[in-house]
Amino acid sequence: MKLKEAKEAEQRSLQESERLEKEIAKIQELKKKITTMTADEYFAQYPELKAKFDEEIKNDNWGY
């Protein structure tokens, strides 16, 4: 059983490594573009953040 568990853990680790590598690449690309990106372009990529900000504005939440 230990060998099977080790192989399963290895597979999960490889999948997580692949996911993280994709996330790092995405962040590196965003880092290159961020200085020239408009708010609309940014929010198009991250609609959940736009919804959050719109909700805060609607609720007059300016406490930053």
C-alpha positions as YAML, in Angstrom:
chain: A
units: angstrom
residues:
- id: 1
  name: MET
  ca: [0.00, 0.00, 0.00]
- id: 2
  name: LYS
  ca: [2.80, 2.45, 0.71]
- id: 3
  name: LEU
  ca: [4.11, 2.34, -2.85]
- id: 4
  name: LYS
  ca: [0.62, 3.01, -4.21]
- id: 5
  name: GLU
  ca: [0.16, 5.94, -1.81]
- id: 6
  name: ALA
  ca: [3.55, 7.34, -2.81]
- id: 7
  name: LYS
  ca: [2.69, 7.13, -6.51]
- id: 8
  name: GLU
  ca: [-0.65, 8.86, -5.89]
- id: 9
  name: ALA
  ca: [1.08, 11.60, -3.90]
- id: 10
  name: GLU
  ca: [3.63, 11.97, -6.69]
- id: 11
  name: GLN
  ca: [0.84, 12.36, -9.26]
- id: 12
  name: ARG
  ca: [-0.92, 14.99, -7.16]
- id: 13
  name: SER
  ca: [2.38, 16.81, -6.73]
- id: 14
  name: LEU
  ca: [3.05, 16.80, -10.47]
- id: 15
  name: GLN
  ca: [-0.44, 18.12, -11.18]
- id: 16
  name: GLU
  ca: [-0.01, 20.88, -8.60]
- id: 17
  name: SER
  ca: [3.39, 21.77, -10.04]
- id: 18
  name: GLU
  ca: [1.88, 22.07, -13.51]
- id: 19
  name: ARG
  ca: [-0.94, 24.26, -12.20]
- id: 20
  name: LEU
  ca: [1.53, 26.51, -10.39]
- id: 21
  name: GLU
  ca: [3.77, 26.82, -13.44]
- id: 22
  name: LYS
  ca: [0.77, 27.98, -15.49]
- id: 23
  name: GLU
  ca: [-0.18, 30.47, -12.80]
- id: 24
  name: ILE
  ca: [3.38, 31.83, -12.64]
- id: 25
  name: ALA
  ca: [3.44, 32.26, -16.43]
- id: 26
  name: LYS
  ca: [0.12, 34.09, -16.30]
- id: 27
  name: ILE
  ca: [1.37, 36.40, -13.55]
- id: 28
  name: GLN
  ca: [4.62, 37.09, -15.41]
- id: 29
  name: GLU
  ca: [2.64, 38.02, -18.53]
- id: 30
  name: LEU
  ca: [0.37, 40.28, -16.50]
- id: 31
  name: LYS
  ca: [3.42, 41.91, -14.91]
- id: 32
  name: LYS
  ca: [4.71, 42.82, -18.38]
- id: 33
  name: LYS
  ca: [1.38, 44.33, -19.44]
- id: 34
  name: ILE
  ca: [0.24, 46.01, -16.22]
- id: 35
  name: THR
  ca: [2.01, 49.32, -16.85]
- id: 36
  name: THR
  ca: [0.10, 49.91, -20.08]
- id: 37
  name: MET
  ca: [-3.12, 48.04, -19.32]
- id: 38
  name: THR
  ca: [-6.35, 49.97, -18.89]
- id: 39
  name: ALA
  ca: [-8.75, 49.26, -16.04]
- id: 40
  name: ASP
  ca: [-11.25, 47.86, -18.55]
- id: 41
  name: GLU
  ca: [-8.65, 45.43, -19.92]
- id: 42
  name: TYR
  ca: [-7.70, 44.34, -16.40]
- id: 43
  name: PHE
  ca: [-11.31, 43.84, -15.32]
- id: 44
  name: ALA
  ca: [-12.02, 41.89, -18.51]
- id: 45
  name: GLN
  ca: [-9.45, 39.36, -17.27]
- id: 46
  name: TYR
  ca: [-10.66, 39.48, -13.66]
- id: 47
  name: PRO
  ca: [-14.44, 40.05, -13.71]
- id: 48
  name: GLU
  ca: [-14.77, 38.90, -10.10]
- id: 49
  name: LEU
  ca: [-12.69, 41.88, -8.99]
- id: 50
  name: LYS
  ca: [-14.80, 44.27, -11.04]
- id: 51
  name: ALA
  ca: [-17.93, 42.89, -9.40]
- id: 52
  name: LYS
  ca: [-16.33, 43.32, -5.98]
- id: 53
  name: PHE
  ca: [-15.31, 46.93, -6.68]
- id: 54
  name: ASP
  ca: [-18.69, 47.77, -8.22]
- id: 55
  name: GLU
  ca: [-20.39, 46.42, -5.10]
- id: 56
  name: GLU
  ca: [-18.12, 48.45, -2.82]
- id: 57
  name: ILE
  ca: [-18.80, 51.60, -4.83]
- id: 58
  name: LYS
  ca: [-22.54, 50.91, -4.80]
- id: 59
  name: ASN
  ca: [-22.40, 50.54, -1.01]
- id: 60
  name: ASP
  ca: [-20.33, 53.74, -0.70]
- id: 61
  name: ASN
  ca: [-17.47, 51.76, 0.85]
- id: 62
  name: TRP
  ca: [-14.41, 53.98, 0.40]
- id: 63
  name: GLY
  ca: [-12.53, 52.91, 3.53]
- id: 64
  name: TYR
  ca: [-9.13, 52.16, 2.01]
...
